[in-house]
Amino acid sequence: MALRQHLLRISLLLALATLVQSWVVAHAVVPAQDAVRYLAGAQAMARDGWWPALLAASDPPLHPTVVAGMHSALQFGIGENDASRLLWLQSLQASAAAAVVLSVVPLYVLLLRWIGTLEAFCGGVLFCVLTSVARLGGDGLSDGLQLLACLSALCGLTIFLTSAPQPGTATRWLAIVLAGLALGWGILAGSAAMALFVAAMMALAFDALRNRATSSLLGAAAAPVALAGGVLVVLGPYLLATAGFDPELLASRIRADHRPENAAYLNALAQPMVQPSTVDVAPSQWRLASGEPMAFGHKETSSSLRARGVAAALKQFGVELFRLLGPVVAILAVAGAGYSAAALEPRRVDRVLLGLSAGYALLAIAHAARSGYLADRHLLPLLPLALAVAARAICAGGAALARQMPWAESWADVWPRVPAAGWISRAMLVLTAAFCLLPTSRPLHASRWGHRQAAEWLAARTAPGNVVLDTRGWTCFYSGRATYRHEAAAAALANPRLAFVVVEERELATESPRSRTLREILSRSAQPVVRFSNPGTSADAGVAVYRWHPERFAALVEAPGASRQ
């Protein structure tokens, strides 16, 4: 196929991805909750400068950096107006969505070099319409950048594996070095690229051992060394600049440990003025009426569903992989895997990419067994393999159905250049895409509509100088008000400018220390103002806004019975 035709197909895929991402972003009720972390990092860069914020943060820096740059560009183009309070949210979602759209290019080239032209286009269409991919822009997380980096790395690795060695040309080696550079940038966006790097090194090492009889030791080790070299070119300067040679700091940066205090104070684009505290008692001495210390944890631990262990991890991996692909693509992937195993002779590129995917899956299962947590977005690097076999199932299925339906040849009469098998494959692809798009037609995070309503209320009914404490953080995206999250509640409650508290009502309904603390301080130091909920939801799904009375809280914590310890 001519280059012009490939460019046309890539253009169609880019247009489809743009349409899907635009729809999801425009109809998302709120972004993912972890987007608050990246908002805090990006605002810190805008407020304090890029280098101080980079040194102070322990989250991966690439996504906040891109978001801060996107915000500067949007602010320059739009200026200050009534909608400017939404620019940070738009910057988060636009950065994530743009990365997803651009991911189409390396995915198409990867599948083209690996399995063929028609399969590459089918896999690209499935990629654009998968629910798990479509939601990435609306979530506003770093997964879009990680996906772009991982697919670029896998594309470079595939070019290396499918290019014949030619004396006097360095195309193959340039491809694998570029793959390493992409992984380096991916590691600066999140941990998925680090796991993919480890899996790629293992796959290349096994490939070198398998080919040790036909190549020298130096030649066998060249590919892993080139890949690792590309990673170090990007990652090395970042680690040395932020951690030096301290082993603990280096390990912390590589693990991307998150410190919740980084997300404490949001929408404050100047250094917060030091305010006189409303209380004279240190937060460590704050007590409830029962004498129990007040608790300001980030999450409600009593409702955690995490299950650790290998058996639970295997089950969770299967559930999340099915959620990643969706039912139709999962069935196609199983059928395509069976067809490929029976009908095709494995090549070197097949063995390496299969080994890499298996290694990544094992690392994901080990992570789930240790931490008890795994999400479908953590398995995004497995998409190329799944899409390759699913696309092969569509193409092979079209040919098989055409052989069983001789009358289908008449379908091709309107366009003789396309055989009946091609028409059937196209019909299967359209039906699969339509089925995948059904969940995407629903608003993202619709169950969080109460938070969106509370944010709009705060924007319309409160003074710009008011400070808000939001236990979940979502209102900061829409209200434009300086906002504390719950892990910084001690600082918020001592701030005399604190005017409102936003809380999910179900956070008050458990018997955890966090819930007991919220119930008591709100009942004795705040007044309920308004409540929001989704139509048809249960009573405990509401979001309540409280008017805060700092003088009542000061009396509460300074009372002899409350502060004595």
Secondary structure, DSSP 8 states (H G I E B T S, - for coil): --HHHHHHHHHHHHHHHHHHHHHHHHH-SS--TTHHHHHHHHHHHHHH-HHHHHHH--S-SHHHHHHHHHHHHHHHHH-SSGGGGGHHHHHHHHHHHHHHHHTHHHHHHHHHHHT-HHHHHHHHHHHHH-HHHHTHHHHTSTHHHHHHHHHHHHHHHHHHHHS---TT--HHHHHHHHHHHHHHHHHTT-HHHHHHHHHHHHHHHHHHHHTTTTS-HHHHHHHHHHHHHHHHHHHHHHHHHHHTT-HHHHHHHHHT---GGGGSEES--S-------S-SS-GGG-B-TTS-B----SS-GGG-----SHHHHHHHHHHHHHHHHHHHHHHHHHHHHHHHHHH----HHHHHHHHHHHHHHHHHHHHHHHHS---GGGGGGGHHHHHHHHHHHHHHHHHHHHHH-GGGGGGGGGSTTS-HHHHHHHHHHHHHHHHHHHHHTS-TTGGGHHHHHHHHHHHHHS-TT-EEEESS-TTHHHH-SEEE-GGGHHHHHT-TTEEEEEEEGGGGSS-SHHHHHHHHHHHHHEEEEEEE--TT--GGG-EEEEEE-HHHHHHHHHSHHHH--
